[in-house]
């Protein structure tokens, strides 16, 4: 058996290339042909064919009836477990945020066009917001979703909205792609998003995106409008942004033991 090639950093070349192909598939929306993968990765076609054949056999890639390749179902379990581990690691920071602002704190990530809540620390108030960890929602009607979308290129946001649609959850939900894109530009400028009863009546949420992270994510604080007033948002937003920046810095440095 031929010896596996290793890079200067000690990494296994074929393993690195396999993950690069998975990331290229994700970048294309989850489906691509071999020629498209060759063009985006720069790898020789025989190498791509060998790696894809192995990934298909393992269930991490599947071949569709149109002979294009897509991300496989076996990745779902890995992604969900990684998200939950991320939530467990971030929970102390969320707890500190709750102590500071007095309202429920959440952490969510974008997975397969949906926002998934991976961690929550509830407020100590008897009347508080509660979102089940693992719950999936469409991003256009949530604070965390809008914060996440504000970090994506407009064409990617528009393509996502075409795939998911923009159903109305309340009378305040934005259901026009053009209107949402204008709103997202303002969110990107100010550094945080506000959900004004767009997902649930009587609930306000302020959310800040993580930046420079492997997967799109956001931190939020949510509460009843009576307590989380518009005036309170201006006080709470900097705290939410600070926690988001701390999480971003830890992830960027891969310092998950901090």
N, C-alpha and C positions, 0 to 999 in steps of 0.2 A: 504494500500500500504506500502511495506517495505521501511524503511528509507534508503536513498542512503548512501553507505559507503564513508567516506572521509579519505584522507591521513593525515599525520602529518602536512603537509604544507597547509592543507585546500582544497586540490584538490579533485575533484570527481573521485573516483577510476575507474568507468566504462568509463568515458569520457577519462581519461588518457589511459586506455587500448585500447579503440577504435582508438585513434590516433597512439598508438604504432603499432597496426595491419596495419594501413594505411602506416606507415613508413616501416614496414616489407615488404609489397607488393611492395613499391617503390624500396626497396633494392634488391628484386629479379628480377627486370626488369619490374615489373608491373603485374605479374601473379603468382599465387601459389595455391596449394591445401590446404585444411584444415589441413592435417597432416603436411605439410611443415610449415605452420604458427604456429602450435603447437610446432614443433621442434625448431623454431627460436625464438619464443616469451616466451616459457616456461609456457604458460597459459594452464589451463585444456581445453580439447576438448569441454565440454558443454559451457564453457564461450566463447570460440572462436565462436562456432556455433551461440550463442545468439547475440553476437556483430556483426558478419558478416551478419546475417539475418536482423538486424536493419539497417546496413550501406547499404545493398542492397535495402531495402525498401525506403531509403532516396535518393538513386541514387549516393552515394559516392563510391559504389562498385558494380560491375556487375558479374553475373555468366555466363561464356562462355559455349558453347555447349559441351566442353570437361569436364564440371563440375569443372573446375578450376576457381578461382576468380581473378578479375582484377580491377584496379582502374577505377572508374566510371567517366562518362562525367561531372557530376556536379562539380567535383573538378577543371575542366578547368577554369571556371569563377573565382573561388576563387584564384587559382594560378596566373592568369593573372592580376587580380585586385591587389593582393599583390605585384606582380612584379612592377606594375606601381606606387604604393604607395612608394615602395622602391626607384624607380627612382626619384620621386618628392622630397623625403627626401634628396637624395644624390646630387641633382642638384647644390646647392651652392658650394659644394666641387669641382664639375666638372667645375663650372664657375671660381673658383680660379685657377684651373689647366690651363684653357684656358688663363687667364690673365698672368700666369707665362711662358707658353711655346709658346703661340701664335697660336696654332693649335686646331682643333676640338677635344673635349673630349667626350667619350662615356662610358656608363655602360651597361653591358649585363649579362644575366643569362642563365644557361642551363636548358631548359625545354623540356621534351619528346624527347631527342636526338638532339634537335636543339638549336642554340644560338638565344636568343631573345634580341633585343636592347630595354632597358627600359628607357633610358634617354640619351640625347645628348645636349651639349652646343656647338654651332658652333663657328668657328674662326671668327675673325673680318675682315679677308682678303676677298676681293671680289671673289677670286678664292679659294674655300674651299671644304672640303668633307662634304657630307650630307647623312645621313642614317635615314630613317624614323623610328621613335619610333614605336615599335611593329613588325618591320621586323624580319623575321625568316630566318636564314641561317644555312647551315651545318658547323660544327665546324672545320673540317680539313683544310679549306682554308682561315681561318681568324685569325688575331692576338689574338682577345679575345677568340676564340674557342681553339686555341692551348694553350693559357695560362691556360684556364680552364682544358683542357684534361691533362695538365702536372701535375695536382694535383690528378688525379684519378689513381687507380691501373692499370697496363698494361692490365690485363685480362678484366677489365671493358671497357677500351678504345677499345680493339680489338673487343669485343662483340658489342659495339656501332657502330663501323665502319662496321661490318658485316651487321647490321640492316640498316644503312643509305647508304652504298656504299661510294665510294670516287670519284665522278665525277670531271673532270678537268674544272676549271673556266677560267684559263689562261694557257699559256705554262709553268708557274712557279709553278702551283699547285702540291703539293705532292699527288700522287695517290697510293702509296704503303704503306700498313699498317706497314711493317717492317721498312721502311725508316722513316715514321712519328714517330713511337715509339722511334727510335734512336734520332730523332730530339727533341722529347718531353723530353727525359732524359736530353738533353743539356739545354732546356728551364728551367726545374726544377732546374738545377744547378745554372744558372745565375739569375733566379728570374723574368725573363720577356721573352716575345715572340715578334718576329718581323714578320710581314706579308710583304714579298718582292714581291709586285704585284701578289700575289697568288689568290686574290679574284677579283681584278680589275687592269688592266694595268695602270702604272703610279702612283699608290697609295702605300704609305708605311705606316705601322701602327706599333706602339709599345704598347704592352699590358702587364699588370701585374695581376696575379690572386689574388682574395680575399682568405684568409685562415681562417679555423676554423668557417666557416659560415654554416647556415642550408642548403643553396642551393649553388651549384657551380656558381661563378660569376667572372667577371674581369672588370678592367678599362682599357681604351685605349686612345691613342692620334693618330689621323690619319691626313695625309696631302699629297699633291703632292710631288713626289720624288725630285723635284727641290728645295723645301724648306726643307722638312724633309729628309735631306741627312743622309748618314750612320754616318757622324760625329755628326750630330744633335741628332741622336738616343742615343749616349753615354751621351749627356747632358740631354735629355728629360726622359730617362728611370728611373733615380732616383726619379724624380718628380712624375712620374706615380706610381712607387712602393710606394712612401710615401702616396699618396692618397688612394691607395688600402689598405695599412696597417691601415690607419685611419678608413676607412669604415669597415674593418674587426674587429677592436677593438670595434667600436660602436655596431656592430651587435652581437659580442660575449657577450657584457655586456647587450644587449637588451636595450641600451640607445638610443632609437629612437627619443627622445625628445631633444637630445643635439643639 
